[in-house]
Amino acid sequence: MSLDALTEIAPRIGERAGAPLLAPRTLEGLQRCVELAREAGQRLSPTGSGTRLALGAGDAGDVAWLHTPSLLPEGESGILEYVGGDGTLTARAGASLDTLRAAVAEGGHRITPLLPAGSTLGGVLAAGRSGPDRQAFGPMRHHVLGMICLDGNGRVHRSGGRLVKNVTGFDLHRLHTGAQGRFGVILEASLRLIPRAEAEILLTSRALDTAADAARAALEVRELAGLKLTGLLVEARRVHVLLTGRAAQIDADAARVRAALDVDGERPGEAATDALLEAWRGDAGLRLLTRPSRCAEVVEVVAAAGVREDALSVEPGAAIVVIPADEAGRCAAALSAEAAPRLMELEVTFDARVPDAPPWCAPRHPGAAAAWTRRLEEAFDPAGVFAPADGGAR
Amino acid sequence: MASPPRTHTSALAAELAAIVGERGVRTDSLARSAYESDGFMLQREAPSIVVLPRSTEEAAAAVKILRREGLVVVPRGAGTGLTGGARPIAGGAILGTARMKRILEINPEDRYARVEAGVVNVHLSAATCSHGLFYAPDPSSQTACTIGGNVGNNSGGPHCFKYGSTNRHVLGLTLVDSEGEITRVGGIEPDPEGIDLLGPLVGSEGMMGLVTEVTVKLEPSPERVETLLVMFESLDACCDAVSDMIAARLEPSAIEILDRLTIEAVESSVLRAGYPEHAEAVMLVEVEGGPHEVDAISRDIIELTRARGAFEARRTADDEERKKLWAGRKGAFGAMGRIAPDLYVADVVVPRTRLREIVGVASRACAARGLKLSNVFHAGDGNLHPNISYDRRDADEVERVLAAGKEIMEACVAFGGSLTGEHGVGLEKQAEMCLVFGDDDLAAMSDLRAAFDPHGFWNPGKLLPVRRCREFEAPPLETETR
C-alpha cells in the first residue's frame, strides 16, 4: 500500500538489486516520501548512480531506493556555485562527479577524490569514498566544507558553509559523510578544490617478486626526504608513483624516484593522473586498514593464506590493503583460520561492510560509541526510515 | 559581575583529592579566580571547584563524582580561548588537563604521535623535529595552548592554509563522557571506514566530553622553506594581492597580513621583527617544498604582488631571520598591549574574493565608534582578525566594541562568510548563530550534541543560542541527579 502511495510522488523508474527505484523530482516530493515512509513503516535507501551497489556493497532487502539524481532540474548540471577565485564548489548531491570534475578543470582546479567515472557527488560522500590521491590530499571527508541534508524527521538541516576555513557550529557534515545514508539524504555539498599542477608524471616499476616486496619498495620511495607524492600504489606487484607540481621540481623528483626504483614505465603529462586511476583496482573487496610500517607484513600474511599476490592492491602511505571480493571468497577458510589471528595481533581493522563479511572483522564502534550511534539514529531517524545503502544493520 | 559560587562540601573536595591528589583540587577563592574566564574576559564566573587530574582514569573517576553531585563541568586546556568557551558555569566545576602533559609516543615511521591533552602545541613539534616531522596546526597561541584545547576548537594557525585545521590532523582521541566512561574514537588509520564520530567531536568546544588523549598525524618536514616579506603602501592592494594569488592557484603554505598599526606595535616591542615601519601593510608568506618548487612559487608571488603595487619584497631561507619574522606575527596580539589594556580579537571568515571589502567594513565600523582598529590575519584562508584596542573598565567603550564586532560579523555573513574561522563560537557569538543557521539547523546540532551528552553535563549553555524553541526537553541536571 505504502509503495503505491510513494510512487504517486516519486515514480518508479526501474529496479536495483531487486528493489524498486523511485525518483522524487523535488525536495517537497522527497520530504513527502519520507513522511509517508515514516507513517507506513516503509524503509528507504538513498542512492546515486548505484556504482557502490555494482561493487557488491549489498542488496536492498525490503527497502525502496530513492534516486537522488532525479532531484536535479532537467538539463542542469547540478552545479550551484563554482568560485574559482576561492577554490570552492557547491553542487547538488545528484550531480555527476565526472561533470563536476570537467567543470572545475576548466578553471584550473581538480576535485578529490580521484575515482572511476560514474559516481554522483552524494553517493561518494555517503559512502565516504576516497581514491588513490588520498596519499597527497587525505581522505575525502577532509575536503567537505558544508552540507545540506534531509533527515528522517523530514527536517532539512545545514552545517558548515562554503568557506575553506570555518568553525561555526558543529560539523554535522562530517557525520553524514561515510554514514551510507543512515542519518538522512544528502541534498547538497560544498567542496574545497585543489589547484591543478603545472606538471605531472606517473612512474611505474617493473613487477617485483612479491607484493610485499613492492610494498616495501613503495615505502622506501615515501621515505625519500622532501619528496612530495600525489599517489603511491602497488598493483600486480608493481609500484606506481604519481608526482605532480612545478615542472622543474617534478623533473628533479622523478630522477630521485628512478634512482630508488627500477622504473620500466612512465606516463608524463595530463594523462598521468588518469593512468594512476587506470592502474588502481579500486576499493571493492575486503579492505584491511593497518599502519604503513606493517603494510608489507599484512600483505605477507594474506598471501600466505593463498590470496594471489597479483590480485592485491596496496596503498602503503594510506596503509590500506585490499583483497578483491572473489579472492576473499576463494580463500575465506584460510583467511579465517590462518591469517585472521595474526592480523588481529597486528591490530588490523577491517572494512566490514562488504557482503558476507568474515565474522572475525572487528566492530568499529564498541562500547560507548555504539550508544552514541544509537542515539544519533534515534535523533535523526527515529522511525528507522533510512536503510544504510550498504545493507549494513541499524 | 561574577555570581557567588555554589557552596561545595569539604567532603567532595577530599573525595576528589583522594583521586587526583591534593594539588589537583582547588577550592580557595584566589585559585578559583584564575579560572574565571578564558581569553574572552568580558564575561567571568568563578567555578565552584577546579579539578586537575593527571590521567584519563583520574579524569573519569572525577567525572563520576561530579556528576553524582549534580555539578556541570567545563573542560579547560590552557584557557587561551577567545570566546568564553572555557568560562565556568555558575556553580559548576572546571576540569582541566594542565597536569596531563606527557607525550606518550612518537612514531616516525607511521608518522603519528600520541599525546595527553595537556601537551602544549609547540612542544609537540619541538619533540618531533629531530625525526624530520612536525605537527602542522600552529595557532598564534601555540606556546601556551594545548592539543586538547586545539581539538576542542578545531584550531587553525597560519600554516593551515596549506595543511588544514586540526580536524585534518586528528587520527583518534580518548574521550571521557558524562557517565565517566572512557572511549577511544578512531585510531591511527589515515582513512578509516564507517561512521565518522571523530569529525563532529573535533570542534565541539568541550560540549560532548573531555578529551584526554589525542593521536595526531605528523607531517614530514619540507626540504626547503622560504619566508617572504612583501611590503605595500596600501592595505587594500595587499588584500587584492592575496585574492589574486588564490585565483592564480599559487600554493604557498601560509599567507598573513599585518597592517600599519600592528607593524608599529610589533616594532615598538621586544619582538622587533624587522617589519618596515613606513609600510601601510606587509604580507608574510611562507613557501615550502623542493628547491625548484619553492623558487618558482616565490618568483610568481613576487611578480604578482608587484603587479598590485608592492614596493619591496624580501626572501629568506635563513632560519634565524624566518624565526624573527614569524615571532613578530605570532606575538602581534601581545604587542598590542602597548596601545590599550585590552584587545578584542575578532575572528571572522569570508571568501578570499571579499577580503578588501570586509577590511573596509571593519575600518568604517570602528571609525564610526571612535575605536582603534588594527588588522592581522590569515589572509590565505580568508580568516580575519580585526583587533580593537579598548579598556574594559570603560563600560561605554565595551558597548561600542561589541557593537562594532557585531557589525563586522553581520557583514561577513552577508558577504557569504561566517562567524568564526578558528576561535569558535563559545559565548561570544552564540546569539549571532541565528544569522547563519535556522531553527532546523540548530535543532539538528542540538540533537548531535545530545547524542554524545544526553544530560547536558559538558559545558552547557554555550555555542547554541538559548531560545524558547531551543530549550532542551530533558529535565535540568539538578533534579535528575538528586
Interface residues (C-beta under 8 A of the other chain):
Chain A: V83 G84 G85 D86 G87 T88 G108 H109 G128 S130 R134 G138 P139 R141 H142 D151 R155 V156 H157 R158 S159 G161 R162 L163 V164 K165 N166 V167 T168 G169 F170 D171 L172 R174 L175 T177 G178 A179 R182 P195 R196 A225 G226 L227 K228 G245 R246 A248 Q249 D251 A252 D253 R287 L289 T290 R291 P292 S293 G317 A318 A319 I320 T349 D351 R353 R364 H365 G367 A368 A369 W372 T373 R375 L376 A379 F380
Chain B: N107 E109 D110 R111 G132 N153 N154 G156 C160 G164 S165 N167 R168 L175 D177 E179 E181 T183 V185 G187 I188 E189 P190 D191 P192 E193 G194 I195 D196 L197 L198 G199 P200 V202 G203 S204 P220 P222 E223 R224 S243 I246 A247 R249 L250 E251 G289 G290 P291 H292 E293 D295 A296 I297 V349 V350 P351 R352 T353 H378 D381 G382 N383 G416 G417 S418 L419 T420 G421 E422 H423 G424 V425 K429 M433 V436 F437 G438 D440 D441 A443 A444 M445 D447 L448 R449 A450 A451 F452 P454 L463
